Amino acid sequence: MLDSDPSVDQLAGALPPAGEIPHPSRAEAEAAVRTLIRWAGDNPAREGLLATPARVVRAYEEWFAGYRQDAAGLLSRTFGEVAGYDEAVILRDIPLQSTCEHHMAAINGVVHIAYLPNERVVGISKLARLVEALGRRLQIQERLTAEIADTLTEVLHPRGVAVVVEASHACLSSRGVRLHGVSMQTRRLLGEFAPGTPRQEILSALLGRPGNLG
């Protein structure tokens, strides 16, 4: 959780909703990077840093491309010719690259998804694209996990959804306590995968481990 800071609370109360904030120009974004370089103690005018602001802005366009994507729209095309298949569809080890909204540090890991189709299925590449679209935004892992599961539920109306995210956080390894080799796991289990239901074995399949992990 973000440390309590009255100045942060005051700022949040003074800002309009995100959708109403004017989008800065590329020149303004590059100027902000030059300011950060100066704040860090270097000279943005030296040869090695001259092109850095432009490079950083281009990198941000990739890292935060999810804001320009309609996550739910990625799942809009479904297929009904499944020969009566009604068991779980499981996609494991989907690469995750995201950014912590508290320190803007990297989050890297994998996402495992399972869902029980309700007559129709979605292309498996769309599951990976959903993870990418929601991941390439400022995130916390808990919300990302919920957003993936909830989007699948809202669009596909499956009988059940299970999402497990396992990731490491640079804000933990590169600053503060500087813990290396630590990963965080979050889960969201809905419908027929909810805790206490007979399909808890799917969670074991997602994690690739034996036993009931519910």
C-alpha positions as CSV (number, residue, x, y, z in Angstrom):
1,M,0.0,0.0,0.0
2,L,1.1,3.6,-0.7
3,D,2.3,5.4,2.5
4,S,-0.1,8.0,3.8
5,D,0.9,11.4,2.7
6,P,-1.5,14.4,3.2
7,S,0.0,16.2,0.2
8,V,-1.0,13.2,-2.0
9,D,-4.5,13.2,-0.6
10,Q,-4.8,16.9,-1.2
11,L,-3.6,16.6,-4.8
12,A,-6.0,13.7,-5.5
13,G,-8.9,15.8,-4.3
14,A,-7.9,18.8,-6.5
15,L,-7.5,16.9,-9.8
16,P,-10.3,16.3,-12.2
17,P,-11.2,12.8,-13.4
18,A,-8.5,11.2,-15.6
19,G,-10.5,11.5,-18.7
20,E,-10.9,15.2,-18.3
21,I,-7.2,16.0,-17.9
22,P,-5.7,17.5,-21.1
23,H,-3.2,15.2,-22.8
24,P,0.3,16.8,-22.8
25,S,2.1,17.3,-26.1
26,R,5.1,15.3,-27.0
27,A,7.3,18.4,-26.4
28,E,5.9,18.8,-22.9
29,A,6.6,15.1,-22.1
30,E,10.2,15.4,-23.4
31,A,10.6,18.6,-21.3
32,A,9.5,16.7,-18.2
33,V,12.1,14.0,-18.8
34,R,14.8,16.7,-19.1
35,T,13.6,18.1,-15.8
36,L,14.0,14.7,-14.2
37,I,17.5,14.3,-15.6
38,R,18.5,17.6,-14.1
39,W,16.8,16.6,-10.8
40,A,18.8,13.3,-10.8
41,G,22.0,15.4,-11.0
42,D,23.0,15.2,-14.7
43,N,23.0,17.5,-17.7
44,P,20.4,16.8,-20.3
45,A,22.4,18.9,-22.8
46,R,25.4,16.6,-22.8
47,E,25.9,14.4,-25.9
48,G,24.9,11.0,-24.3
49,L,21.6,12.5,-23.0
50,L,20.5,14.7,-25.9
51,A,18.2,12.2,-27.4
52,T,17.2,10.5,-24.1
53,P,13.9,12.5,-23.7
54,A,12.7,11.5,-27.1
55,R,13.7,7.9,-26.5
56,V,11.9,7.8,-23.1
57,V,8.7,9.2,-24.6
58,R,8.7,6.6,-27.4
59,A,9.3,3.9,-24.7
60,Y,6.4,5.2,-22.7
61,E,4.2,4.9,-25.8
62,E,5.0,1.2,-25.8
63,W,4.9,0.6,-22.0
64,F,1.5,2.4,-21.7
65,A,-0.1,1.4,-24.9
66,G,-2.9,-0.3,-22.9
67,Y,-4.5,3.1,-22.4
68,R,-5.2,3.3,-26.1
69,Q,-6.7,-0.2,-26.3
70,D,-10.2,-1.4,-25.7
71,A,-9.6,-4.5,-23.5
72,A,-13.2,-5.7,-23.7
73,G,-13.3,-5.2,-27.4
74,L,-10.4,-7.7,-27.8
75,L,-12.8,-10.5,-26.7
76,S,-15.7,-9.5,-29.0
77,R,-15.2,-12.1,-31.6
78,T,-16.1,-15.6,-30.4
79,F,-16.6,-19.0,-31.9
80,G,-19.5,-21.4,-31.4
81,E,-18.4,-24.5,-33.3
82,V,-16.8,-26.4,-30.5
83,A,-18.4,-29.8,-30.9
84,G,-20.0,-29.6,-27.5
85,Y,-16.8,-29.0,-25.6
86,D,-17.7,-27.7,-22.2
87,E,-14.6,-28.3,-20.0
88,A,-12.0,-25.8,-18.9
89,V,-9.9,-23.8,-21.4
90,I,-6.5,-23.2,-19.8
91,L,-3.8,-20.9,-21.0
92,R,-0.7,-20.8,-18.7
93,D,2.5,-18.7,-18.6
94,I,1.2,-15.7,-20.5
95,P,4.1,-13.1,-20.2
96,L,3.3,-10.0,-18.2
97,Q,5.0,-6.7,-18.4
98,S,3.5,-3.9,-16.4
99,T,4.4,-0.9,-14.3
100,C,3.7,-0.2,-10.6
101,E,1.6,2.9,-10.2
102,H,3.2,3.7,-6.9
103,H,6.9,4.0,-8.0
104,M,6.6,3.5,-11.8
105,A,8.9,0.5,-11.5
106,A,8.7,-2.6,-13.6
107,I,6.4,-5.6,-12.8
108,N,7.3,-8.8,-14.6
109,G,5.8,-12.2,-14.4
110,V,3.3,-14.6,-15.9
111,V,-0.5,-14.9,-15.9
112,H,-2.5,-18.1,-15.9
113,I,-6.1,-18.1,-17.1
114,A,-8.8,-20.7,-17.1
115,Y,-12.5,-20.4,-18.1
116,L,-15.4,-22.7,-18.5
117,P,-17.1,-21.8,-21.9
118,N,-20.8,-21.1,-22.1
119,E,-21.3,-22.5,-25.6
120,R,-18.8,-20.1,-27.2
121,V,-15.0,-19.7,-26.9
122,V,-12.5,-17.0,-27.8
123,G,-9.3,-17.3,-29.7
124,I,-6.4,-18.0,-27.3
125,S,-4.3,-15.2,-28.7
126,K,-7.1,-12.8,-27.5
127,L,-6.4,-13.9,-23.9
128,A,-2.8,-13.0,-24.2
129,R,-3.8,-9.6,-25.8
130,L,-6.1,-9.0,-22.9
131,V,-3.3,-9.4,-20.5
132,E,-1.1,-7.1,-22.5
133,A,-3.7,-4.4,-22.9
134,L,-4.5,-4.3,-19.1
135,G,-0.9,-4.8,-18.1
136,R,0.5,-1.9,-20.2
137,R,-1.0,0.6,-17.8
138,L,-0.1,1.9,-14.4
139,Q,-1.2,-0.9,-12.2
140,I,-1.1,-2.7,-8.9
141,Q,-1.1,-6.5,-9.2
142,E,-4.3,-7.0,-7.2
143,R,-6.3,-4.7,-9.5
144,L,-4.8,-6.2,-12.6
145,T,-5.8,-9.7,-11.5
146,A,-9.4,-8.5,-10.9
147,E,-9.6,-6.6,-14.2
148,I,-8.6,-9.6,-16.3
149,A,-11.1,-11.9,-14.6
150,D,-13.9,-9.4,-14.6
151,T,-13.4,-8.5,-18.2
152,L,-13.6,-12.2,-19.2
153,T,-16.7,-12.6,-17.1
154,E,-18.5,-9.5,-18.5
155,V,-17.8,-10.2,-22.2
156,L,-17.8,-14.0,-22.5
157,H,-20.4,-14.8,-19.7
158,P,-18.6,-18.1,-18.9
159,R,-19.6,-20.5,-16.2
160,G,-16.4,-19.9,-14.4
161,V,-13.2,-17.9,-14.6
162,A,-9.9,-18.4,-12.7
163,V,-7.0,-16.0,-13.0
164,V,-3.6,-16.4,-11.2
165,V,-0.8,-13.8,-11.5
166,E,2.7,-14.4,-10.4
167,A,5.1,-11.5,-10.7
168,S,8.2,-9.8,-9.3
169,H,8.3,-6.1,-8.5
170,A,11.2,-3.8,-9.1
171,C,9.9,-1.4,-6.5
172,L,10.7,-4.2,-4.0
173,S,14.0,-5.3,-5.4
174,S,15.6,-2.0,-6.6
175,R,14.7,0.3,-3.7
176,G,13.5,0.3,-0.2
177,V,14.1,-3.1,1.4
178,R,15.8,-4.3,-1.9
179,L,14.6,-7.9,-1.7
180,H,15.6,-10.0,-4.6
181,G,14.1,-13.3,-5.7
182,V,10.7,-12.5,-4.2
183,S,7.5,-13.0,-6.2
184,M,3.9,-12.1,-5.5
185,Q,0.9,-14.2,-6.3
186,T,-2.7,-13.0,-6.7
187,R,-5.9,-14.9,-7.7
188,R,-9.4,-14.3,-8.7
189,L,-11.8,-17.2,-8.9
190,L,-15.4,-16.7,-10.1
191,G,-18.4,-18.8,-10.9
192,E,-17.8,-22.6,-10.9
193,F,-14.1,-21.9,-9.9
194,A,-15.1,-20.0,-6.7
195,P,-13.7,-21.3,-3.4
196,G,-15.6,-24.3,-2.1
197,T,-16.8,-25.4,-5.5
198,P,-16.0,-28.9,-7.0
199,R,-13.7,-27.4,-9.6
200,Q,-10.9,-26.3,-7.3
201,E,-8.6,-28.7,-9.1
202,I,-8.4,-26.2,-11.9
203,L,-6.3,-23.9,-9.6
204,S,-3.8,-26.8,-9.2
205,A,-3.7,-27.1,-13.0
206,L,-3.1,-23.4,-13.5
207,L,-0.1,-23.4,-11.1
208,G,1.2,-26.7,-12.4
209,R,1.3,-28.2,-8.9
210,P,-0.5,-31.2,-7.3
211,G,-3.1,-31.0,-4.6
212,N,-5.9,-28.6,-3.7
213,L,-4.5,-25.1,-3.4
214,G,-7.8,-23.5,-2.7
